[in-house]
Amino acid sequence: MVAPVFEGEKQTEVARRYEASESFYKIAKDYGCNYQAVKRAVEREGVEIRESPTARKLTDDQIEEAVRLYVEEGLSTGSVGWLFGVSSPVVRGYLLSRGIKLRKRGVWVEKHQWWKGGKHTDKRSGYVRIRLRLADPLYPHATNGSMQEHRYVMAKHLGRPLSKSETVHHINGVKHDNRIENLQLRQGKHASGVALVCGCCGSTDIREVSL
């Protein structure tokens, strides 16, 4: 792709479109060029470049976690970026700055169990597990960043984390059917056949209180 050189009225037109909140990528797509050519035209026109929403910096602890997820758990840079709310190039930059050799894209990562759209089925239990974003309020209650989907759905429905004694029953017996209408909150093992509901209103929002 040959990058056009925007000059005169064309350069001004490109800059005005950017000032009107159009992105470099949108403008570049219309002109059939790469975004760097558009950015150079905007800069020559003296227009201030907006800060990208994905250009925020990660803390040192977040960077170390990003490195661990990429190296030890095999997540792609895009998957890691999704967790932290940054772009894939931002993650690659942090990895390279720490001397991490990047894998070839699209070769091994897609085979990794953790990233099939953020969920996978546990072969032993048959339950679906999902990976949570770090900003998710339930992330501190996840195991290595993941949680069984039916427990996640129920916790979101109740607006609180589930206690260890609480279990979630699949009414129709299908373990991957995690619609809230197919889930029932119970106390203890399913074999007890006891569902926890309020005797007055029927709500499942039940909490333990100290006597």
Backbone bond lengths (Angstrom), bond angles and torsions (degrees), N, CA, C in turn:
res aa  C-N    CA-C-N  psi(-1)  N-CA   C-N-CA  omega(-1)  CA-C   N-CA-C  phi
1 M - - - 1.458 - - 1.524 109.50 -
2 V 1.319 117.09 123.69 1.460 121.99 179.55 1.519 109.02 -87.16
3 A 1.317 116.61 124.35 1.458 120.65 -178.32 1.523 109.21 -79.08
4 P 1.322 119.50 121.68 1.463 121.16 179.25 1.516 110.86 -72.02
5 V 1.320 115.78 153.19 1.457 121.02 175.13 1.521 107.24 -101.11
6 F 1.330 115.71 111.44 1.456 120.37 -178.74 1.527 108.88 -81.63
7 E 1.319 116.12 126.84 1.460 121.11 179.47 1.527 110.10 -136.32
8 G 1.323 115.54 160.83 1.452 121.19 173.48 1.511 114.21 55.45
9 E 1.319 115.40 -129.68 1.462 121.01 -176.72 1.529 111.51 -63.64
10 K 1.333 116.20 -34.39 1.463 119.32 -179.65 1.529 110.44 -65.83
11 Q 1.329 116.44 -40.93 1.463 120.35 178.34 1.522 110.32 -63.45
12 T 1.327 116.26 -42.46 1.463 120.84 179.02 1.529 110.68 -63.78
13 E 1.324 116.13 -40.92 1.460 120.77 179.61 1.524 111.41 -61.47
14 V 1.331 114.95 -43.84 1.469 120.10 178.98 1.527 110.32 -62.65
15 A 1.329 116.17 -44.30 1.467 120.39 -179.14 1.527 111.42 -63.66
16 R 1.324 116.78 -40.02 1.469 120.12 -179.44 1.527 110.61 -66.78
17 R 1.305 116.62 -37.84 1.469 119.47 177.52 1.533 110.24 -63.25
18 Y 1.336 115.88 -40.18 1.457 119.32 178.79 1.527 110.36 -66.26
19 E 1.346 116.75 -40.83 1.466 120.86 177.90 1.522 111.30 -62.06
20 A 1.338 116.24 -27.20 1.468 120.93 -179.99 1.521 111.67 -84.76
21 S 1.343 115.51 17.24 1.476 123.83 174.14 1.527 115.03 80.98
22 E 1.340 118.02 10.64 1.464 118.84 172.61 1.524 108.49 -75.41
23 S 1.320 117.19 148.34 1.455 121.32 -178.06 1.521 111.36 -84.89
24 F 1.334 115.18 159.98 1.463 120.47 174.43 1.525 110.12 -55.20
25 Y 1.337 115.61 -42.19 1.460 120.75 -174.39 1.529 111.62 -67.84
26 K 1.336 115.90 -38.71 1.464 119.54 179.33 1.528 110.35 -65.80
27 I 1.325 116.50 -45.17 1.466 120.75 -179.85 1.528 110.49 -65.18
28 A 1.349 115.53 -43.53 1.466 119.75 -179.35 1.528 111.27 -61.71
29 K 1.326 116.43 -38.61 1.452 120.35 178.95 1.527 111.15 -62.03
30 D 1.333 116.55 -40.19 1.461 120.80 180.00 1.523 112.04 -65.83
31 Y 1.346 116.19 -32.46 1.462 120.19 -178.49 1.536 112.90 -95.26
32 G 1.336 116.38 -3.98 1.458 119.72 179.61 1.509 113.62 68.02
33 C 1.326 116.38 39.02 1.460 120.17 179.92 1.522 109.40 -135.38
34 N 1.343 116.43 -179.76 1.457 118.65 177.33 1.529 109.93 -87.40
35 Y 1.317 116.03 163.11 1.465 119.57 -172.55 1.522 112.41 -69.98
36 Q 1.382 117.56 -23.99 1.460 119.51 -179.84 1.529 111.55 -62.06
37 A 1.347 116.32 -35.77 1.464 119.72 179.69 1.519 110.54 -64.32
38 V 1.326 116.19 -39.40 1.461 120.63 178.18 1.530 110.19 -68.12
39 K 1.327 116.09 -42.88 1.461 120.04 -179.36 1.519 111.04 -60.97
40 R 1.336 117.53 -41.77 1.464 120.50 179.45 1.533 111.29 -63.21
41 A 1.334 115.95 -39.13 1.463 119.77 178.98 1.522 110.91 -64.66
42 V 1.323 116.36 -41.85 1.461 120.96 179.48 1.525 110.74 -64.70
43 E 1.314 116.49 -41.95 1.466 120.64 179.46 1.525 111.24 -64.99
44 R 1.340 116.77 -40.35 1.472 119.78 179.11 1.528 111.17 -64.59
45 E 1.332 115.57 -28.84 1.455 120.32 -179.93 1.528 111.52 -79.35
46 G 1.335 116.46 -6.34 1.458 121.21 177.36 1.512 115.00 81.93
47 V 1.328 117.14 18.00 1.460 121.26 179.96 1.526 109.22 -85.65
48 E 1.329 117.04 135.07 1.466 121.76 179.70 1.526 110.19 -70.76
49 I 1.321 115.35 131.85 1.462 121.16 -178.87 1.521 109.53 -78.11
50 R 1.330 116.30 130.26 1.466 120.87 178.52 1.520 110.04 -71.66
51 E 1.324 116.20 149.64 1.454 120.71 175.86 1.518 108.92 -77.16
52 S 1.319 116.01 129.32 1.461 120.49 -179.40 1.517 109.92 -69.52
53 P 1.356 118.41 138.04 1.464 120.60 179.15 1.519 112.52 -65.97
54 T 1.355 116.32 -17.49 1.460 119.46 -179.59 1.522 111.75 -100.42
55 A 1.353 116.94 8.10 1.452 119.74 -176.18 1.528 112.18 -96.47
56 R 1.306 117.24 10.28 1.456 119.33 -179.50 1.521 110.23 -66.05
57 K 1.315 115.71 152.55 1.451 120.58 -176.33 1.525 110.55 -89.16
58 L 1.313 115.63 147.93 1.462 121.24 175.38 1.515 108.89 -94.22
59 T 1.315 115.84 152.51 1.461 120.30 175.90 1.525 108.67 -74.56
60 D 1.322 116.26 167.28 1.469 120.38 179.75 1.528 110.49 -59.99
61 D 1.332 116.76 -41.10 1.465 120.20 179.48 1.527 110.87 -64.52
62 Q 1.331 116.63 -40.01 1.462 120.16 178.46 1.525 111.58 -65.96
63 I 1.311 116.06 -37.59 1.472 119.90 178.70 1.523 110.26 -64.76
64 E 1.336 116.26 -43.94 1.470 119.65 178.96 1.524 110.87 -61.90
65 E 1.335 117.11 -38.83 1.458 120.71 178.29 1.522 110.37 -68.25
66 A 1.320 116.77 -37.90 1.463 121.08 177.82 1.524 110.47 -62.86
67 V 1.324 116.13 -42.69 1.474 120.92 177.66 1.523 110.29 -61.82
68 R 1.335 116.26 -43.39 1.470 120.35 -179.01 1.524 111.26 -63.14
69 L 1.335 115.97 -44.27 1.461 119.89 -179.42 1.525 111.31 -62.77
70 Y 1.326 116.31 -37.10 1.473 120.58 -179.03 1.528 111.02 -74.43
71 V 1.334 116.77 -46.09 1.466 121.17 -174.05 1.517 112.03 -80.69
72 E 1.336 117.52 -49.64 1.459 120.92 -172.24 1.532 113.42 -86.37
73 E 1.334 116.97 -37.66 1.462 119.06 -176.56 1.521 113.13 -100.35
74 G 1.332 116.97 -7.06 1.456 119.99 173.14 1.511 116.10 76.97
75 L 1.337 118.72 16.63 1.453 119.85 177.67 1.519 109.82 -70.03
76 S 1.310 117.07 150.98 1.457 121.22 176.46 1.519 109.49 -76.53
77 T 1.339 116.23 165.78 1.465 119.17 177.70 1.530 110.54 -63.42
78 G 1.331 116.67 -33.13 1.459 119.94 177.70 1.516 111.37 -66.71
79 S 1.337 116.67 -40.44 1.460 121.23 179.76 1.521 110.98 -67.17
80 V 1.343 115.99 -42.61 1.462 120.28 177.60 1.523 109.73 -63.10
81 G 1.319 116.08 -43.90 1.458 120.18 179.03 1.516 112.08 -60.10
82 W 1.336 116.15 -39.09 1.473 120.83 178.89 1.515 110.44 -59.63
83 L 1.343 116.95 -40.28 1.457 120.79 -178.96 1.526 112.00 -65.03
84 F 1.336 116.13 -38.13 1.461 120.45 -175.45 1.528 113.17 -95.54
85 G 1.335 116.99 -4.67 1.453 119.59 -179.52 1.513 114.28 75.08
86 V 1.341 116.75 29.66 1.462 121.12 176.33 1.524 108.49 -126.47
87 S 1.330 116.02 171.60 1.458 120.19 -177.63 1.526 111.57 -83.09
88 S 1.316 115.49 163.24 1.458 121.43 177.72 1.526 112.03 -60.05
89 P 1.356 119.89 -43.39 1.468 119.42 177.83 1.529 113.35 -59.67
90 V 1.339 116.77 -34.03 1.463 119.78 178.06 1.524 110.08 -63.41
91 V 1.327 116.71 -43.62 1.469 121.19 179.05 1.526 110.08 -64.28
92 R 1.328 116.76 -44.57 1.470 119.77 179.62 1.530 110.64 -59.12
93 G 1.327 116.22 -38.42 1.461 119.41 179.23 1.519 112.43 -62.50
94 Y 1.340 116.09 -42.08 1.464 119.74 178.18 1.530 111.18 -65.79
95 L 1.314 116.37 -40.17 1.466 119.93 179.99 1.526 110.94 -64.00
96 L 1.319 116.80 -46.54 1.463 121.07 -178.98 1.521 111.23 -64.61
97 S 1.338 116.90 -36.44 1.467 120.25 -179.91 1.518 111.74 -65.80
98 R 1.331 116.41 -19.80 1.462 121.04 178.37 1.516 112.27 -104.90
99 G 1.318 115.64 15.20 1.459 120.65 173.98 1.512 115.05 74.46
100 I 1.343 117.36 19.82 1.455 121.13 179.79 1.535 109.39 -82.95
101 K 1.306 116.62 127.00 1.463 121.27 177.64 1.530 108.62 -78.10
102 L 1.320 115.99 123.98 1.457 120.40 -176.59 1.521 111.27 -78.63
103 R 1.336 115.88 142.18 1.456 120.97 175.34 1.518 109.87 -77.14
104 K 1.317 116.08 159.54 1.455 120.15 173.77 1.521 108.00 -67.34
105 R 1.308 116.20 138.85 1.453 120.50 -177.23 1.524 111.96 -69.92
106 G 1.337 115.39 140.07 1.455 120.76 171.85 1.506 115.96 71.93
107 V 1.345 118.04 13.47 1.459 119.69 -177.98 1.515 111.75 -100.91
108 W 1.350 117.20 -57.71 1.463 120.39 -173.04 1.521 112.08 -106.39
109 V 1.321 115.93 -34.39 1.463 119.78 -171.95 1.521 112.36 -59.21
110 E 1.334 117.88 -40.95 1.455 120.64 -176.01 1.526 112.24 -64.15
111 K 1.345 117.29 -17.10 1.454 120.76 178.31 1.524 111.53 -87.91
112 H 1.321 116.51 -8.70 1.458 119.76 -176.49 1.525 110.27 -73.56
113 Q 1.322 116.06 138.57 1.461 121.32 -174.32 1.516 113.52 -62.88
114 W 1.334 117.88 -25.91 1.452 119.44 -173.60 1.512 113.65 -78.16
115 W 1.342 118.00 -18.45 1.460 114.92 -174.05 1.517 113.10 -126.83
116 K 1.298 115.65 88.11 1.458 123.73 171.36 1.519 105.18 -128.35
117 G 1.341 113.05 66.44 1.456 118.29 -174.84 1.517 111.53 77.49
118 G 1.350 116.86 15.86 1.451 120.07 177.86 1.513 113.74 91.96
119 K 1.330 118.53 4.75 1.462 120.08 179.25 1.519 110.47 -144.64
120 H 1.322 115.70 156.46 1.461 121.04 174.34 1.525 108.23 -154.09
121 T 1.298 116.99 162.93 1.467 122.41 179.31 1.517 109.54 -98.57
122 D 1.317 116.18 124.52 1.458 121.57 177.77 1.528 108.65 -69.25
123 K 1.310 117.07 122.90 1.459 120.97 -175.24 1.521 112.48 -66.87
124 R 1.322 117.41 -31.44 1.463 119.96 -177.59 1.527 112.45 -77.47
125 S 1.330 116.11 -44.87 1.464 118.95 -175.38 1.524 113.43 -93.67
126 G 1.334 115.78 -25.53 1.464 119.64 -176.81 1.509 113.42 83.66
127 Y 1.354 116.93 -1.49 1.454 120.76 179.69 1.529 110.68 -86.79
128 V 1.319 115.25 151.02 1.465 121.11 177.50 1.526 108.57 -84.10
129 R 1.326 116.07 133.11 1.460 121.89 175.38 1.525 108.42 -112.19
130 I 1.321 115.90 143.07 1.457 120.55 179.07 1.522 109.75 -124.13
131 R 1.325 115.81 150.88 1.458 120.88 177.05 1.519 108.52 -95.97
132 L 1.316 116.38 132.59 1.459 122.14 -176.34 1.523 110.87 -96.96
133 R 1.336 115.75 148.31 1.452 120.75 170.36 1.526 108.88 -68.25
134 L 1.327 115.71 150.33 1.457 119.57 179.71 1.527 111.60 -63.12
135 A 1.329 117.05 -28.03 1.466 120.43 -179.03 1.524 112.52 -81.54
136 D 1.324 118.08 -6.33 1.458 120.97 -179.54 1.528 109.53 -67.70
137 P 1.343 118.94 131.30 1.468 121.50 179.43 1.529 113.40 -56.57
138 L 1.336 116.60 -24.56 1.468 119.52 -178.93 1.524 112.72 -89.58
139 Y 1.334 117.72 -2.72 1.463 120.11 -178.29 1.532 112.32 -57.10
140 P 1.348 119.60 -41.56 1.479 119.21 179.31 1.523 113.45 -60.92
141 H 1.327 117.38 -18.97 1.463 120.90 -178.43 1.539 111.34 -98.00
142 A 1.344 116.70 3.21 1.458 121.14 -179.61 1.528 109.85 -86.30
143 T 1.313 116.14 162.74 1.455 122.38 176.55 1.518 108.56 -105.57
144 N 1.343 115.62 113.36 1.465 120.50 -176.45 1.530 111.50 53.13
145 G 1.327 115.35 35.80 1.459 120.01 175.79 1.511 115.46 84.05
146 S 1.337 117.89 2.63 1.466 119.19 -179.50 1.526 110.70 -128.95
147 M 1.337 114.95 162.34 1.465 120.65 -177.09 1.527 108.83 -151.51
148 Q 1.324 116.58 150.78 1.460 119.32 174.38 1.525 108.52 -63.12
149 E 1.323 115.18 133.08 1.459 119.87 -172.75 1.520 112.53 -62.01
150 H 1.352 118.24 -38.11 1.465 119.16 -177.48 1.526 111.61 -66.76
151 R 1.317 117.22 -33.64 1.466 119.84 176.63 1.534 110.43 -72.22
152 Y 1.319 115.77 -36.01 1.461 120.21 178.08 1.538 110.73 -64.85
153 V 1.325 115.64 -45.57 1.464 120.39 -179.30 1.522 110.59 -61.79
154 M 1.333 116.46 -42.85 1.460 119.62 -179.85 1.526 111.02 -67.03
155 A 1.343 117.26 -41.78 1.460 120.68 179.43 1.524 111.08 -62.30
156 K 1.326 116.44 -41.12 1.462 120.18 178.05 1.527 110.45 -65.00
157 H 1.324 115.83 -38.71 1.471 120.48 -179.91 1.525 111.06 -64.55
158 L 1.330 116.71 -40.35 1.465 121.11 -178.59 1.524 112.16 -82.58
159 G 1.332 116.49 -19.33 1.454 119.93 -178.21 1.511 113.69 77.37
160 R 1.327 116.48 24.65 1.467 120.91 180.00 1.524 109.60 -157.83
161 P 1.340 118.43 156.56 1.469 120.65 175.68 1.527 109.69 -67.94
162 L 1.315 117.21 152.63 1.466 120.94 175.77 1.525 109.36 -84.83
163 S 1.322 115.61 146.97 1.461 119.42 175.12 1.523 108.87 -78.98
164 K 1.338 116.52 164.03 1.462 120.72 -178.61 1.524 111.96 -64.09
165 S 1.337 116.81 -27.32 1.466 119.30 -178.15 1.532 112.55 -81.35
166 E 1.334 116.72 -13.90 1.454 120.23 -178.85 1.529 110.66 -86.87
167 T 1.320 115.36 136.87 1.460 121.39 177.55 1.519 109.08 -122.99
168 V 1.329 115.36 162.10 1.459 120.55 -179.35 1.525 108.76 -121.85
169 H 1.314 115.65 121.19 1.461 122.61 -176.56 1.527 110.63 -97.69
170 H 1.357 115.80 136.75 1.466 120.72 173.09 1.529 108.27 -88.08
171 I 1.299 117.40 112.78 1.456 122.15 -173.44 1.524 112.46 -59.45
172 N 1.345 117.48 -43.50 1.467 119.83 -178.13 1.524 113.24 -88.73
173 G 1.329 116.83 3.43 1.457 120.93 177.09 1.512 115.16 80.17
174 V 1.331 117.96 -1.22 1.466 121.30 -179.65 1.527 108.47 -91.78
175 K 1.331 116.22 112.43 1.454 120.70 -171.19 1.522 114.03 -68.36
176 H 1.317 117.33 -23.14 1.466 118.54 -179.10 1.534 112.50 -96.33
177 D 1.334 116.78 1.36 1.466 120.50 177.45 1.525 108.05 -89.89
178 N 1.326 115.55 90.32 1.460 120.05 -172.98 1.524 113.58 -104.12
179 R 1.328 115.67 31.71 1.458 119.46 170.52 1.528 108.39 -68.17
180 I 1.329 117.08 140.91 1.460 119.91 -175.98 1.521 111.66 -59.31
181 E 1.344 117.73 -32.03 1.463 120.12 179.57 1.532 112.27 -70.32
182 N 1.337 116.84 -12.55 1.461 120.46 177.85 1.525 111.57 -100.68
183 L 1.323 117.01 4.08 1.460 120.60 -176.13 1.520 110.91 -113.46
184 Q 1.332 114.71 144.81 1.462 120.78 -178.44 1.522 109.04 -136.23
185 L 1.326 116.64 126.60 1.458 121.41 179.45 1.521 110.26 -76.73
186 R 1.319 116.14 131.50 1.469 120.61 179.09 1.521 109.95 -133.80
187 Q 1.316 114.56 164.21 1.456 121.46 177.72 1.518 108.22 -107.97
188 G 1.315 116.75 120.88 1.455 120.46 -179.99 1.515 112.23 79.86
189 K 1.338 116.36 -163.80 1.456 122.11 -176.43 1.526 111.32 -66.01
190 H 1.341 114.45 151.71 1.458 119.73 -178.81 1.520 112.94 -61.91
191 A 1.334 115.65 -28.00 1.464 119.40 -175.65 1.520 112.32 -61.68
192 S 1.342 116.06 -20.98 1.462 118.72 -179.47 1.526 111.36 -70.16
193 G 1.313 115.79 -23.52 1.463 120.18 177.76 1.508 113.76 64.35
194 V 1.333 116.96 28.47 1.456 120.90 -177.64 1.517 109.85 -112.56
195 A 1.319 116.78 122.97 1.462 121.65 175.25 1.519 108.67 -103.45
196 L 1.322 116.94 140.75 1.455 121.43 -179.60 1.523 110.39 -92.72
197 V 1.311 116.97 115.55 1.463 121.80 176.22 1.520 108.07 -140.01
198 C 1.315 115.77 154.93 1.461 120.97 177.41 1.529 109.21 -72.49
199 G 1.335 115.75 132.51 1.452 119.39 -178.87 1.518 113.50 -69.52
200 C 1.338 117.02 -16.40 1.465 120.46 -179.03 1.522 112.95 -92.99
201 C 1.354 115.41 -48.31 1.469 118.36 -173.79 1.517 113.94 -114.56
202 G 1.342 117.63 -10.75 1.462 120.22 -179.42 1.510 114.40 82.73
203 S 1.332 117.66 6.26 1.460 121.12 -179.17 1.527 110.79 -67.69
204 T 1.340 115.64 146.12 1.468 120.61 175.64 1.520 111.20 -94.69
205 D 1.329 117.40 4.28 1.463 121.53 179.80 1.522 108.92 -80.99
206 I 1.327 115.14 75.97 1.464 121.75 -174.63 1.528 109.25 -105.55
207 R 1.311 118.04 135.59 1.461 122.02 179.76 1.528 110.30 -126.82
208 E 1.341 114.97 150.40 1.448 120.07 174.54 1.529 109.01 -81.67
209 V 1.330 117.67 139.80 1.455 121.87 177.28 1.530 108.52 -129.59
210 S 1.312 116.06 146.05 1.466 120.87 179.90 1.529 109.66 -77.72
211 L 1.313 116.89 138.70 1.466 121.37 179.86 1.528 110.34 -91.01
